[in-house]
Amino acid sequence: MARYTERDTTPTYEAAQYFVEQCLKKDGSLLFNDAEIWTSKNLEIFHGHFNAVPDESERSFIDKFQDQISKQGQSIVRLGAEALALYFLFPTNVGANRKKVIINQVLGWSGDKLADDNLLARAFSAGIGSGGQGYNTRRPFEIGFLIEFAITWKKLPRDEQDKALSDPWQFQALIDGVEDADARQFRHMFLHLLFPDHFERIASGSHKKRVIQAFRGLVSDPPDNEDKHLYAIRKELERLLPGQTLDFYWPPLEGAWYDPSEGSVEFAPIEVIRHKKQVVLYGPPGTGKTYSAIRLAERIIRSAGLEKFGAAKYFRNQSEVEEAIRTHIRRLQLHPAYSYEDFIRGLHISEKGGTEYRAGYLPLLVKEIDAQEAGKRLPYVLILDEINRSDLSRMLGECFSLLEDRNQRIDLPGRDEDGKGMTLRIPDDLFVIGTMNLIDQSIEQIDFALRRRFFWIARLFDGEALLTAAEAKWRTQGLQIEWERVESDFRRLAYAATALNREISTSPLLGPQYEIGHTYFFDVVPFLKEDLGPRGRKYFLWKNGDARRPVEQVWKLSLRPLLYEYLSGLEATTRENELKRLEDTFLHIPKETVE
């Protein structure tokens, strides 16, 4: 079963089924007994004032939504609130309290309020999975898609509706017939909510593709339909791992295809990386490039193990995979003094007093790899941290061409006093991951021949990664205050950090390479812990859109000194004016930032 079981999600699935019974099978309401809300007439009116006339201004969603529907009568306002409630039913990345506040704000336009004992109010406390930041920013399109589907649904004869509700795959075909279905996350969420035993709790089409790619060998004759393929994969995994609660976002399945640190940033598919074998993660400081490189190295080994052993042996022999992860991932911290002689080979004084060549790091690593039988070993991954700090072309030497010509040998110039030479080769199963800080050196400064030997993947500021890491850090603090109480304030922090980086990126005095990575904002957690004291408080990070002490400390102790250094070459008044502008952007945000 694909149902989410970490929390009690029964009210969430019950709310979805209540919508089916009252609003799809009938013209009723999700929130109000005996009211007729989901009628064809109401849907067409709503469509005419919302879908058909999109508001592309910079105002908040709620302000625009109010202008579009608040004057269209109580039924249309209620329909808007219920569509918004369905939009909120699946995602966990908006807190339950915030969901209720927004629904009540909309209902208030017609004098209504969400009852505390309403099934939907209880369903909001759980949620199924994250929709990511993109789901929030695309809210009008996701709700518009729901309305388009509902209009299509209401036009169907009753017998076709009944057939679709009794057959998950027929229902899927129906919803996929709605325009832009393949681009809407609500499509994935809705299918899971209505048919949780057939559709995974995966709200991302790219995630579904990556799961299929990772576990593609499980199904001998896979169907063309991605969701049917996922269903077949789950059934085979349940057969291979009886008695286990399986979730593609939990171990042991997660490690084969997904890195939680990615946040909302899309990574290159693992099969593409395994083809190229060299990749560089680049971006501003503090974006978790090294951490991501380690996680990527783990994924390379896990995916290779899954392909090599097959799912049954892979899951039975997790200890072998974990041992490979522990011993096959190597990390070098590069610096200006690290040279060709360290990495490839160098001249040394021999015991006889003459000179001899001694192998550097790479030939010794290759020797270690070759000591294991090629057909039985799992890949090795070499992480070259901060490649921009070394003279990379000189350091790589002959390795430069061998990155493309894997398993071919090349003679190294020079011979020892006894006439011995040395050859070098790079095996197919040695992957190279570099990290690069854009502050120190841009990609344009890397020569073209070297650049084409690597894939280049940007690791930029990511608000969703900031939230994920902040939540993990919060839960380790041993505080009595649950994450759900502070989550909305951390979302405001992510909004403020995003706004700050937007200003930095577009500033003529700075630029995108000076954006501030999400790790710089993590200190707000211990600052808030210290600020709470033994009794806690009503306000945490923000009050009426203004930053409280923990956020101010992050600015004063971390962000401002960093930006001061970035701007140090400017005239004093210009520098201070820019710092004040950025400070105002970060410490003062609109009250309606997180909806």
C-alpha positions in Angstrom: 0.0 0.0 0.0 1.2 3.5 -0.8 -0.7 5.2 2.1 1.4 7.4 4.3 1.7 5.9 7.8 4.2 8.0 9.7 1.4 10.1 11.2 -2.3 9.5 11.5 -3.5 10.5 8.1 -6.9 8.9 8.4 -8.7 12.3 8.5 -6.8 13.4 5.3 -7.9 10.4 3.3 -11.4 10.6 4.8 -11.7 14.2 3.7 -10.7 13.3 0.1 -13.4 10.6 0.1 -15.9 13.0 1.5 -15.2 15.3 -1.4 -15.8 12.4 -3.8 -19.2 11.6 -2.2 -20.5 15.1 -1.7 -18.9 17.1 -4.5 -18.1 14.7 -7.4 -21.0 12.3 -7.0 -23.3 15.1 -6.0 -23.2 18.9 -6.3 -22.7 19.4 -2.6 -20.1 21.0 -0.3 -17.0 20.0 1.4 -17.6 22.4 4.3 -21.3 23.1 4.6 -24.0 20.5 5.0 -26.9 20.7 2.5 -25.3 23.5 0.5 -24.9 23.1 -3.3 -21.4 24.4 -4.1 -19.8 22.2 -6.7 -22.4 22.7 -9.4 -21.7 23.2 -13.1 -23.1 26.8 -12.9 -20.9 27.8 -9.9 -17.8 26.2 -11.6 -18.4 28.2 -14.8 -18.9 31.4 -12.9 -15.7 30.8 -10.9 -13.8 29.9 -14.1 -14.9 33.1 -15.7 -13.6 35.3 -12.9 -10.5 33.3 -12.0 -9.2 31.0 -14.7 -10.2 33.2 -17.6 -8.8 36.5 -16.2 -5.5 35.7 -14.5 -4.0 38.5 -12.3 -0.3 38.7 -13.1 0.4 41.6 -10.8 3.0 41.4 -8.0 0.4 41.5 -5.3 -0.1 38.5 -2.9 -2.3 35.6 -4.0 -4.9 36.4 -1.3 -5.3 40.0 -2.4 -5.7 39.0 -6.1 -8.1 36.1 -5.1 -10.3 38.5 -3.2 -10.6 40.9 -6.1 -11.5 38.0 -8.4 -14.2 36.2 -6.4 -15.3 38.1 -3.3 -18.1 40.0 -5.0 -19.5 37.0 -6.9 -21.8 35.8 -4.1 -21.5 33.4 -1.2 -21.6 30.2 -3.2 -18.6 31.3 -5.4 -16.6 32.4 -2.3 -17.4 29.1 -0.7 -16.3 27.3 -3.8 -13.0 29.2 -3.8 -12.4 28.3 -0.1 -13.1 24.6 -0.8 -10.9 24.5 -3.9 -8.2 26.1 -1.8 -8.8 23.6 1.0 -8.3 20.7 -1.5 -5.2 22.4 -2.7 -3.9 22.4 0.9 -5.0 18.8 1.8 -1.9 16.9 0.6 1.2 19.2 1.3 3.0 19.3 4.6 5.1 22.3 3.7 2.4 24.7 4.9 1.5 24.4 8.5 -2.0 23.3 9.7 -2.6 26.6 11.5 -1.6 28.6 8.4 -4.0 26.5 6.2 -6.9 27.2 8.6 -6.1 31.0 8.7 -6.1 31.3 4.9 -9.3 29.2 4.5 -11.0 31.4 7.2 -9.8 34.5 5.5 -11.5 33.5 2.3 -14.6 32.3 4.0 -14.8 35.6 5.9 -15.5 37.4 2.6 -19.0 36.0 2.8 -19.4 35.9 6.6 -18.5 32.2 7.0 -16.0 30.4 9.2 -14.4 26.9 9.2 -15.9 24.9 12.1 -13.3 23.6 14.6 -14.8 20.1 14.4 -14.9 20.0 10.6 -13.2 17.0 9.1 -11.1 19.3 7.0 -9.8 21.1 10.0 -8.6 17.8 11.4 -7.2 16.7 8.1 -4.9 19.8 7.9 -3.1 18.5 11.0 -1.5 15.7 9.1 -0.7 16.1 5.4 0.9 13.5 3.1 4.1 15.0 1.7 5.9 18.1 0.7 4.8 20.0 -2.4 8.0 22.1 -2.4 8.2 25.8 -2.9 7.1 25.6 -6.5 3.7 24.4 -5.4 3.2 27.5 -3.3 4.3 29.9 -6.1 2.1 28.2 -8.7 -1.0 28.3 -6.5 -3.3 30.0 -9.1 -2.4 27.4 -11.8 -2.9 24.4 -9.5 -6.3 25.7 -8.3 -7.2 26.6 -11.9 -6.4 23.0 -12.9 -8.7 21.6 -10.3 -11.5 23.9 -11.6 -10.9 22.7 -15.2 -11.1 19.1 -14.1 -14.3 19.7 -12.1 -15.9 21.3 -15.1 -14.9 18.4 -17.3 -16.1 15.9 -14.7 -19.6 17.5 -14.3 -20.1 17.1 -18.1 -19.7 13.3 -17.9 -22.8 11.0 -17.8 -23.3 9.5 -14.4 -22.4 6.0 -15.6 -19.0 7.2 -16.9 -18.4 9.0 -13.6 -19.2 5.7 -11.7 -16.8 3.7 -13.9 -14.0 6.2 -13.4 -14.5 6.3 -9.6 -14.4 2.5 -9.5 -11.3 2.2 -11.7 -8.2 4.1 -10.7 -6.6 3.9 -14.2 -9.8 5.1 -15.9 -9.9 8.0 -13.5 -6.2 8.7 -14.2 -6.9 8.8 -18.0 -9.7 11.2 -17.4 -7.7 13.7 -15.3 -4.8 13.4 -17.8 -7.1 14.6 -20.5 -7.4 18.0 -18.8 -5.1 20.6 -20.3 -1.6 21.0 -18.7 -2.2 17.9 -16.4 1.4 16.8 -16.9 2.6 20.2 -15.5 0.5 20.2 -12.4 1.5 18.8 -9.0 -2.1 18.7 -7.9 -2.6 16.0 -10.5 -0.3 13.7 -8.6 -1.6 14.7 -5.2 -5.3 14.2 -6.2 -4.7 10.8 -7.6 -3.0 9.6 -4.4 -5.7 11.1 -2.2 -8.5 9.4 -4.0 -6.7 6.1 -4.8 -3.9 5.7 -2.2 -3.5 2.0 -2.8 -2.6 2.5 -6.5 -0.8 5.9 -6.7 2.3 6.8 -4.8 2.5 9.8 -2.4 4.9 11.4 -4.9 3.9 15.0 -5.9 6.7 15.4 -8.5 6.7 14.0 -12.0 10.5 14.1 -12.1 10.7 12.2 -8.8 8.5 9.5 -10.3 10.8 9.2 -13.3 13.8 8.9 -11.0 12.2 6.1 -8.9 11.3 4.2 -12.1 14.9 4.7 -13.4 16.4 3.4 -10.1 14.1 0.4 -9.9 13.6 -0.3 -13.6 15.0 -3.8 -13.4 12.3 -5.1 -11.1 9.6 -5.2 -13.8 10.4 -7.4 -16.8 7.7 -6.0 -19.1 7.0 -2.4 -17.8 3.9 -0.6 -18.9 4.1 2.7 -20.8 2.0 4.4 -18.0 4.4 5.7 -15.4 2.0 5.3 -12.5 1.2 1.7 -13.5 5.0 1.1 -13.7 5.4 2.5 -10.2 2.5 0.3 -9.0 4.2 -2.8 -10.5 7.5 -1.8 -8.8 5.8 -1.5 -5.5 4.1 -4.9 -5.8 7.5 -6.5 -6.6 9.2 -4.7 -3.7 6.4 -5.9 -1.3 7.0 -9.4 -2.6 10.8 -9.2 -2.1 10.5 -7.4 1.3 7.5 -9.0 3.0 6.4 -7.4 6.3 8.2 -4.1 5.8 6.5 -0.7 5.5 7.8 0.6 2.2 7.9 4.2 1.3 10.1 5.6 -1.5 11.0 8.6 0.7 12.2 6.3 3.6 15.2 4.0 3.9 16.1 1.6 2.4 14.3 2.7 -0.8 15.1 6.4 -0.5 18.9 6.0 -0.7 18.8 4.4 -4.1 17.3 7.5 -5.9 16.9 10.6 -3.7 18.9 13.1 -1.7 16.7 15.0 0.8 19.3 17.9 0.8 18.3 18.7 -2.8 15.3 20.7 -1.6 13.5 22.1 -4.6 16.6 22.0 -6.8 16.4 19.4 -9.6 19.5 17.3 -9.9 20.8 15.6 -13.0 19.4 12.0 -13.3 21.8 9.5 -11.7 22.0 7.5 -14.9 23.4 10.6 -16.7 26.0 11.1 -14.0 26.9 7.5 -14.2 27.4 7.9 -17.9 29.6 11.0 -17.8 31.5 10.0 -14.5 32.7 13.5 -13.8 30.5 16.3 -12.3 31.2 19.6 -10.6 28.7 21.2 -8.2 29.2 24.9 -8.3 27.6 27.9 -6.6 27.9 30.6 -3.9 29.3 29.8 -0.5 27.0 28.1 2.0 24.8 26.2 -0.5 25.8 22.8 0.8 28.0 21.7 -2.1 30.3 19.4 -0.1 27.3 17.8 1.7 25.6 17.3 -1.6 28.7 15.8 -3.2 28.8 13.2 -0.4 25.1 12.4 -0.8 25.6 12.1 -4.5 28.5 9.8 -4.1 26.3 7.6 -1.9 23.6 7.6 -4.5 26.1 6.5 -7.2 27.1 3.5 -5.1 23.6 2.6 -4.1 22.2 2.8 -7.6 25.1 0.8 -8.9 24.5 -1.8 -6.2 20.8 -2.0 -7.1 21.6 -2.5 -10.7 24.4 -5.0 -10.1 22.8 -7.2 -7.4 19.2 -6.8 -8.3 16.6 -5.7 -5.8 16.4 -8.9 -3.8 20.1 -9.3 -3.2 20.5 -5.5 -2.8 18.1 -5.3 0.1 19.4 -8.6 1.7 23.0 -7.3 1.5 22.7 -3.8 2.8 25.8 -4.3 5.0 27.9 -4.8 1.8 26.5 -1.6 0.3 27.0 0.4 3.4 30.6 -0.9 3.7 31.3 0.3 0.1 29.8 3.7 1.0 32.1 3.9 4.1 35.3 2.8 2.2 34.8 3.8 -1.4 34.1 7.5 -1.0 37.3 9.5 -0.8 37.5 13.2 -0.3 40.5 15.5 -1.1 40.4 19.1 0.2 42.3 21.1 -2.5 44.3 24.2 -1.9 46.9 26.4 -3.7 49.8 24.2 -2.6 48.2 21.0 -3.8 50.1 20.0 -7.0 50.7 17.6 -9.8 53.4 16.0 -7.7 50.9 15.3 -4.9 48.1 14.0 -7.2 49.9 12.2 -10.0 53.6 11.7 -9.2 56.7 13.6 -8.1 60.5 13.2 -7.9 61.9 12.2 -4.5 65.3 11.3 -3.2 65.7 7.5 -3.2 67.4 5.4 -0.5 70.5 5.2 -2.8 70.8 9.0 -2.9 69.5 9.4 -6.4 66.1 10.4 -7.6 63.0 8.4 -8.1 59.4 9.0 -9.1 56.8 8.2 -6.5 53.1 7.7 -7.2 50.8 10.4 -6.0 47.3 10.1 -4.7 45.5 9.1 -7.9 47.7 6.2 -9.0 47.7 4.8 -5.5 43.9 5.0 -5.4 43.7 3.2 -8.8 46.0 0.5 -7.5 43.7 0.0 -4.5 40.7 -0.2 -6.8 42.4 -2.7 -9.2 43.2 -5.0 -6.2 39.5 -5.9 -6.2 37.9 -7.9 -9.0 36.3 -5.6 -11.5 33.1 -7.6 -11.9 32.4 -7.8 -8.2 33.3 -4.4 -6.7 31.1 -1.4 -6.3 32.2 2.0 -7.7 34.6 4.4 -6.0 34.0 8.1 -5.9 36.7 10.7 -5.5 35.5 14.1 -4.2 37.7 17.0 -5.1 36.6 19.7 -2.7 37.0 23.4 -3.8 38.7 22.7 -7.2 39.0 26.4 -7.8 41.6 26.8 -5.1 44.2 24.7 -7.0 45.7 25.0 -10.5 43.4 22.2 -11.7 44.8 21.8 -15.2 48.3 21.4 -13.8 47.3 19.2 -11.0 45.4 16.8 -13.2 48.3 16.5 -15.7 47.9 13.3 -17.8 44.7 12.5 -16.0 43.2 15.4 -18.1 42.7 13.2 -21.2 42.1 9.9 -19.3 38.9 11.4 -17.8 37.4 10.7 -21.2 39.5 7.7 -22.3 38.7 5.4 -19.4 40.7 2.2 -19.0 43.3 3.3 -21.5 46.9 3.6 -20.4 49.2 6.5 -20.9 52.9 6.8 -20.3 54.0 9.3 -17.8 57.2 11.3 -19.0 60.5 10.7 -17.3 62.2 7.6 -15.8 63.9 6.7 -12.6 67.6 6.3 -12.3 67.1 2.6 -12.9 65.3 3.3 -16.1 61.8 2.4 -14.8 58.8 4.3 -16.2 55.2 4.5 -15.0 51.8 4.4 -16.7 48.5 5.7 -15.6 44.9 4.7 -16.3 41.5 5.5 -14.8 39.1 2.7 -14.4 35.5 2.9 -15.5 34.1 2.7 -12.0 36.0 5.7 -10.5 33.7 8.7 -10.4 35.0 12.2 -9.8 32.9 14.9 -8.1 34.2 18.4 -7.8 32.9 21.4 -5.8 33.5 25.0 -6.8 32.9 28.3 -5.0 31.8 31.0 -7.4 33.1 33.8 -5.2 36.7 32.6 -5.8 36.5 31.7 -9.4 33.8 31.6 -12.1 33.2 28.8 -14.5 34.3 31.0 -17.4 37.8 31.0 -15.9 38.1 27.2 -16.3 39.5 26.3 -19.7 37.0 24.9 -22.2 38.8 21.5 -22.7 38.5 20.9 -19.0 35.0 22.2 -18.7 33.7 19.8 -21.4 35.0 16.8 -19.4 32.6 17.5 -16.6 28.9 18.0 -16.1 28.2 21.3 -14.3 25.4 21.4 -11.8 24.4 24.6 -10.0 23.9 24.5 -6.3 22.2 27.8 -5.5 20.3 29.2 -2.5 17.2 27.0 -1.9 14.5 28.0 0.5 13.1 24.5 0.7 16.5 23.1 1.7 16.7 25.8 4.3 13.4 24.7 5.8 14.3 21.0 5.6 17.6 21.6 7.4 16.1 24.0 10.0 13.3 21.5 10.8 15.9 18.7 11.3 18.0 21.0 13.5 15.0 22.1 15.5 13.9 18.6 16.3 17.4 17.8 17.7 17.2 20.7 20.2 15.0 18.9 22.8 12.6 21.8 23.0 9.1 21.5 24.3 7.8 23.7 21.4 6.8 21.5 18.5 8.1 22.3 15.0 4.5 22.9 13.8 4.2 26.0 16.0 7.3 27.7 14.6 7.1 26.4 11.0 5.3 29.4 9.6 8.0 31.7 11.1 10.7 29.7 9.5 8.8 29.9 6.2 8.9 33.7 6.6 12.6 33.4 7.2 12.9 31.4 3.9 10.9 34.2 2.2 13.2 36.9 3.7 16.3 35.0 2.6 14.9 34.6 -0.9 14.1 38.2 -1.1 17.6 39.2 0.2 19.2 36.9 -2.4 17.0 38.4 -5.2 18.3 41.9 -4.3 21.9 40.7 -4.1 21.6 38.9 -7.5 20.2 42.0 -9.3 22.4 44.5 -7.5 24.8 46.3 -9.8 27.3 46.3 -6.9 27.1 42.5 -6.3 25.6 39.9 -8.6 24.3 36.3 -8.5 27.8 34.9 -7.5 27.4 36.7 -4.2 24.1 35.2 -3.2 24.1 33.8 0.4 23.7 30.1 0.8 21.1 28.6 3.0 23.6 27.3 5.6 24.3 30.9 6.7 20.8 31.1 8.0 20.9 28.0 10.2 22.3 29.8 13.3 18.8 31.2 13.8 17.8 27.9 15.4 20.3 28.2 18.4 19.6 31.9 18.6 15.9 31.3 18.9 16.5 28.5 21.4 18.5 30.9 23.6 15.9 33.7 23.1 12.9 31.5 24.1 14.0 30.9 27.7 12.2 28.4 29.9 8.7 29.7 29.2 8.6 30.2 25.5 6.6 33.0 23.8 3.8 33.9 21.4 6.1 35.4 18.7 9.2 33.6 17.5 11.2 35.0 14.6 8.8 37.7 13.3 6.1 40.1 14.7 3.9 42.0 12.2 6.5 41.5 9.5 9.5 42.8 11.5 12.3 40.5 12.5 12.8 39.6 16.2 16.1 39.3 18.0 17.1 35.8 16.6 16.8 37.0 13.0 18.5 40.3 13.8 21.4 38.3 15.3 21.8 36.3 12.1 22.0 39.6 10.2 24.4 41.3 12.6 26.7 38.4 13.3 26.7 36.5 10.0 25.2 38.2 7.0 26.2 41.8 7.4 29.9 41.0 8.0 29.9 38.8 5.0 28.3 41.4 2.7 30.6 44.1 4.2 33.6 42.1 2.9 31.9 41.6 -0.5 31.5 45.4 -0.7 34.8 46.3 0.9 36.3 47.8 -2.3 33.5 50.5 -2.6 33.4 54.0 -1.3 32.2 54.1 2.3 28.9 55.9 1.7 28.0 53.7 -1.2 28.8 50.6 0.8 26.7 51.6 3.8 23.7 52.6 1.6 23.8 49.2 -0.1 24.1 47.4 3.3 21.1 49.4 4.6 19.0 48.6 1.6 19.8 44.9 2.0 19.1 45.0 5.7 15.7 46.5 5.2 14.9 43.8 2.6 15.8 41.0 5.0 14.5 42.3 8.4 11.2 43.8 7.2 8.9 41.7 5.1 5.2 41.9 4.2 2.8 40.4 6.7 1.2 38.2 4.1 4.4 36.5 2.9 3.6 32.9 3.7 0.1 31.9 2.5 
